[in-house]
């Protein structure tokens, strides 16, 4: 579908996004609210800290600007990769405001607002809507282990009351609860639920979700190692961790896969696989922040996360060199 030059929006939101990478789709039925369509290479941003553990605001701005210059098609602020659980509200608010200002309408800004309580998730979503976020990325409530009926009620309440379009986020390895495709099918009917980030890597799971995909509901991979496979099967894009390190390379992967260039996409993905492997060597975002630190973007993590074990230093060095080579290759071909 061709991109619109005028962004559709929910009541109370400012219309933005005159860019082809983030296009708007009108609902087929008149009763549905116009929705936002997410696609392509979207980065789940890490949050840089300085040597004292405070936000490294200069590094954050450099990271965001680098992502935008490299062609990243969306920014996720304060998701699990961004260590949202360790951020104070004022830090979180500054990160969102800053990302919105730097993006300047070129790409959507997604804010991670999912918490274990529905009331707190609604409040966080409302707050971030006021700060200019475009979409709420709402993870399945962690630790409390709701039933599928509970998930339906939770997401409907957030979509009804939060004031932002909602992107579902299923990552059972972190939350302890798996949102099943049958539940997603029910939620996809809601006019303010605009898609899902699915981190379950199974082929059958992605196939089941792609059956729900349409102009009103996007399906995004949340698993870097299988993202190319998902996009070649028809997924709209990926919310990626590795793209923190190689935004240009991930944009290229998405373009190849989404254009159906299977052989080229597989070849390029094979070059990225060592980064996927490295970024899984310890819990996310420990490995990715080890490379970002080597790239001059922040220092360390906040407890209970600790820095990468010294035993993996050589692998981190290798990953840093590979990331530089891949980005240089992308720039050389674009020149």
N, C-alpha and C positions, 0 to 999 in steps of 0.2 A: 504494500500500500504506500502511496506517495506520502511524503512528509508534508505536514501542514505548516504554514508560516505563522500560524497563531495558535499557541498552546491552549488546549481545553483545560478546564480546571474546576475544582469543586467550589461551592460558595465560600467566599472569604479568602480564597487563594488568588494570588496574582498570576495572570497568564504569562507564560514564558516559553522558552525552548524553541526558537526558530531554527532548529538544526535537524538534519535528516536522521541522526543516530537515535533520536528520542522522539518518536512521532506519536500523534494522538489518534485515537480511533473512536468514532462515534458509535454508540450502542445501536444495535439493530432495532431494538424495541424502543418505542418512544418513552416508556416509563423509566428507562435506565439513565443514570447520570453519565455524561461524557467522561471517558476514562483516559488514563495515561498508559501508554504502551512502552514497556521496557524491553530493550534488546541489546545484543552485542556484548562487548567486553566491559564489564562493570567491576570495579576494584573494591574489595572489602579492606578499607584502609587500616593499616597499623597506626597506632598513636605514638609518636616519638616522645621520649622523655629525655631530660638532660642528666648530667652526672649526679645531680642532687635528687633526682626522682620527680622533679617538677615537669610540667608540660614544656616541651621544647617547641615553642611557638614558631620560631624561625624555620626549624626543620619541617614542621608540619606544613607550612606554606610552601616550602620548596618541594615537598612530596606531592602536594596537590597540584602545583603548577606543572611539575614534571609529568604527572599523569595526564593532565589536560593537553599538554603539548604533544604527548605521544599518541593521542587519539583515544584515550579511555572514554567510554560512552556513558559512564555513570559512576557516582562516588557513594560508597556506603561509609557512613560515619558512626563510630561507636557500636560496631557489632562485636562478636566474640573476638575477631582478629584485632579490633581496636581496644581490647581490654576494658570493655564497658563497665564490667562489675567493679573495677577499681577506680573509676572516675567519680569525682565530686560533681554535683549538679552544675556548678558554675563552670567547671572545666568542660563538661559535656556541652553546655550551652555555647561556650566560646567556640568549640570545634565546629559545631553546626553552623553558627553565624559566619565563621570564617570560610567554611567550605561553600556556603551559599554565595558569599561575596566574591570569592575567587572563581567559582563556576560561572557567575554572571549570566545565568540562563542558558549557557551552552549545553550543559548536560544536567540530568536530574541529580538531586542530592537525596539519598535515602538515609534515614536515621533509624538506628536500632532502638526500638522502644519496648521490646518484649520483656516482661517481668513475670514472676511466678504468680502474682495476684492480678486478676482482671482489672480491679479498680486502679491499681498502680500503673498498669499498662495504659489504661485510658488517660490517666492524668499525665503521664510522660508523653503520650502522643499529642495531646492537646497543647502541652508546653512547646514541643518541637514544631508543631504547626505554626504557632505564633512566631517562631524564630526563622521561618522561611523554608523548612524542609518540605520536600515535594511528595515523599512517600514514606510511610512507616514500615520498616522491616520488622515483622513481629514473629519472633521465634516461639515455637511450642513451649509452654510454660515448663521450666526446668524443676526437677526434684519432686514436685507435688504429684506427678503421674496422673493426670486427669484421664477419664474415659473419653471415648470418641464423642459421646454426647456432651461431655464437658468442653471438649475442644470446639464443637459447633457453637455452644453458647458463648464461650470466651471470644472467639473471633467475630461472631456477629455483634457482640456488645462493643468491641473495640472499633469495628467498622462503622457502627451506628453512631457512636459517641465521640470517637477520637478526633474527628475533623480532618483526617488525611486518608488518601487511598492506602490500602493495606496490601502488602506483599507477604504472603504466608512464608514461613521458613521452617522446614522440617529437617532436623539433624538429630536423629535418635541417639547417636553415639554420645552426644553431649547432654541431652535433656532427659533421657531415660524413657521417653514416650515416642512412639512412632505414629504420626498422623497418616492414616490409611487413605488410599485413593478414593474410596467411597465417601469418606468425610470431605476430602478436597472437592469432590464433585458437587456435594451439597453447598459448600462455601463458594464455589465458583459462580453460583447463581446470584450472589450478593453484588449489587451494583458498585460497591466501593472496595471490593476485593479484586485486585487487578492481576494476580498471578501467584506463583509459588517459586521459591528457591528450594530445590530438592537436593539434599546432600546424601540421600540413600543412593548408593552406587549401582544397584542392581539393574540389569537390562529390563527385566519385566516391570520394575517400578516406573522407569522412565516411559516405557511404552504405554502403561496405564494412564499416566499423567498427560502424555501427548494426545491421547484420545479426548481430553478435556480442553485442549488448547483452541483458541480462537481469537478473533479481534478484541474480545473483551477479557481475555484471560491468557497471560503469558506464562510459559514454562521455562524456567532458568535452571541450569545445572548449578549445584553448589559443591561440586566435587571436581577439583582440577584434573586429576589423572584420567577421568572418564568424560571430561567436558567435550572434547572433540567428537567422541562417539555419539554423545547426546545431541550435539548440534547437527551432525551429519544425519541423524535420525529425525531431525526437525525441531529440536529445542531452539528457543529464541535467542539464547545467549548463555552467559555464565557470570556468576558472581565469584570472583577469583581471589585467592590469597597470593598466589605466585605472581600475579600481575602487579603487585607492589614493587617487585624487583625488575620485571620486564614488561612494562606497559605496552611498548610498541610491538613486542613479540606476541603478546596475547591478543592485541587488536588484529594482528595479521592472522593468527590462528582462527579467530572468530570469523574474519572476513572469508577465509578459505573454506571453512566448514559450512558456514551459513550460505555460501554460494554453491555448495555441492561439489566443490573441487576435492574429491575424496582422496586421491593419491597425494596431492600436494599437502592437504591438511594432515594426513597421516605422517608424511615425511617431516613436516614442521613440528608436529606433536612429538615425534620421536626425539627431536633435538631438545624439546622442553622436558622430557621425562626425567632426566637427572635432577632437575629442579623440583619436580613433583616429589621424587623420592626423598630428596634432602629435606624438603619442608614437612615431611612426615616422620622425620627421625626422632623428634620429640614433640610434645603437644604444641599445637598452634597457639600463639604466634612466636614461640621461642626460636625456631629456626629462621623464620623470615626476618625477625628482628636482628638476628646475628648478622645476616647479610646486609640489611639496611644500615646497621652500625658501620660496617665496612665500607658502605657507600657514602658515609658521612651524614646519615639521617637518623640521629638519636642515639641514645645509650641505654641499653638494658630494659627491664620490665619491672612491674610492681608485684610484690608478694601477694599471693603465694607462688606466682610464677618466678622462676629463677633463670639466669642466663644459661645459654647453651653449655653443656658439659665440655670441658677442655678436650676430652677424647674425640670430639667431633670438629675440632678447630680446622684440621686439614680439609675436611669435607666442606666446611663453610667457606674456606678460601677458594676451593675449586668451584663452588657454586657462585661465588662472587665473580670469578673470572668468566665463567660461562654466561652469566647474566650480562656482563659487559660486552662479550662477543656477540651475543644475540641482538642486543640493542644496537650495536654498531652495524651489524648486518642489515637490520631494518632501516636504519638511517641511510646507509649507502645505497640501498635499492630504491629508496624514496627520492633520493637526490637526482 
